[in-house]
Amino acid sequence: MVTKLKIRQEGMVVNAKEYLSQAFNLDQLINCKLEQVAVLRNQALKVTSVIHSDLVQGSKQRSPMENTLVKLMNLEQEIDADIDRLVALKQELKDFVAGIDNPLYKLLLELRYLNGSTWEEVAAILGYDLRWIYRLHSKALKDANRILSSPEKRCT
């Protein structure tokens, strides 16, 4: 039984596709932040520090390198928190998908939403035509929506 479903977003119950897509979206966000980290690291290597001998006592101006390093550290902390959320979310989604009775639907949803496989990869793995995979996906989502809409699964 799934106990902590995050099926409400901004006060509205989301459908199965939106619910299952959360992990992919969070993974994309993490990848975007990792690219930003690479840019900041590159900037940190290029920044030269300037030594000012006439600093006014009490002024707390940071050097460009220090600013870049602070941004880098903050972004890395955000990424760590996002990764923790992603791991927890994937476990939650795995538990949700495990509640689907049809093993083919279950496998399709795991491949697409938990493993991040493309539709072409899913079709190749399952040995079906791409158009049939789309039909199976539609049926799997209907089954997942049924589970999401059942009162015992809904979080309040």
N, C-alpha and C positions, 0 to 999 in steps of 0.2 A: 504494500500500500504506500502510495506517495503521500507524504505528510506536509511538505512545505512547498507545494506548487506555487510558482510565481505567475499565476494566470491572470492577474489583474494589472493593468497598466493605465495609469491616470484615471482610475475609477471605472474602467471598462474591462470586461472579460475579453481577453485576446483569443484569437482562434489558434488552432494547433500549429499552423504554419508559422505564425508570428512567435509562438511560444518556443517551437523547436529551433527557430532561426536565431534566437538570442545568443547561443554559443558561437555561431559563425560570426555574427556581428561583433561580439566582444573580442573574438580572435582577430578580426580585421582591425579593430581599434588598437589592440596591443601591437600588431605589426606596424601600424602607422606611428605609434609612439616610439617603437624601436628604431624606425627610420629617423625620427626626430633626435633620438639619442645619438645616432651616428653623426648627424649634422652638428650637434652641439660638441661632441668629442673632437670632431674635425676643427671646429671653431676654437676650441680650447687649446689645440695644438698650435694654431696660427696666432693667437693673441699674445702680445708681448706686454709684460708688465712695465709700468712707468713708475719710477721712484720720484716722489715729490719731496723735496727737502723743506718746503715752506707750507706744510699742512697746518691748518689752524687746529689747535687743540680742541678736541670734542667733536670735530667733524667725522662723520662715519661714512664717507663716500667709499664705495667699493671700486676696485679696479675692474676693467672689462673681463679679465680672466676670472676673477672671483665671482662676478655676476654670472658668467657662463657656467662655472662649476656649480654654483648654487642651483641654477636652472636644471643642470644635468642631474644633480642629486635628487631634486624634487621629482623630476620626470621618472627617474629610476624607481623611486618609492611608489609612484602612481602605478607603474608597470607591475611591480611586485604585488600590489593590492589587486590589480586587475587579473593577474594570473591566479591568485588565490580564489577570486570570484569565479573565474573560468573553470577551475578544477571543481569547485563546489557545484556550479551550474551543470557541468557535463555529467557529474554523478547524479544530480537530480533528474536530468533529461534521460539518462540511462535507466534510472528506476522507472520513469514514466513510460518509456518505450517498452520496457520489460512487461508492463501491464497490458500490452496489446496481445490479443490471443493469436492472431494469424502470424505464423513464423515468417512468411514471405514479406508481409507488411513491416514486421519488426526489423528484419534484415535491411530492407530498403531504407527505412527511416534512420537506422543506425549508420548505414553507409553514407547517406546524404548529409544528415545533420550532425552526427557525432564525429564521423571521420572526415567530413568535408569533401567527399568525392564528388566529381562532376557527374552530370546525368549520363554522359557517355561512358564514364568509368563504371557507374552503377549498372548500366545496361550490359557492359562487357562482363562484369563479375557475375551477374545473375543469368547471363546468357539469353537475354531477351532483346527484342527490337526496341529502339528508343521510344517509339510511339506507345508501345505497350507499357514501358516503364512509367511514362506520364500517366497513363490510365491507372496503373497500380498505385502510383503516388496519390492520385486523387482519391482512390478508395481507402488507402491507408490514412489519409488526412481525415476523411469522414469518420473512420473508426476512432482516430485520436480525438476528434472534436466531440464525439459521443462520450468518451471518457472524461474530457475536460468539462463537459457540461453536466456530468452526473453530480448530484448534490454532495455525495461523500468525498469527492475529490476537490471540490471548490474550496479555496481558502477564503476566510472572511476577514 
